[in-house]
Amino acid sequence: MTESNRKPIGLPPRRNADNLAVQNLMKANRDSATTGSDTPAAPPTSRPSPLPDTAPKQITFYMAADDLRRAKAAYTGTSGKEMDRSWSDFISRAVLMEVERRERLYNEGSQFEGGAQNLAPGRKIQL
């Protein structure tokens, strides 16, 4: 191998921390574009519109490792036959099957009231 005569150029120049996010760049471009136009810009909304009730929402839960392996094996072995769109679809359908079973057993097939409040974190205390 030959040794290079080039000198290292050092670290790249630092960027201003205020302008690192893409959102800031997009906002800066919008502001400059709207100032030159004749049409008034729409007033900024204070918060985005809420998601519809049917929009997916990410959830997290814990499951025993053996049960998780069993569920993954069942999913990968049958997802084509059962037409599962994804792992999330598989889990969602499994949970809804249990929900429907409990509604039939404990609530005469009707949906339970509530469900909008947050659940208590952690495990229930075993007596």
Beta strands, then each sheet from edge to edge (+ up, - down):
end
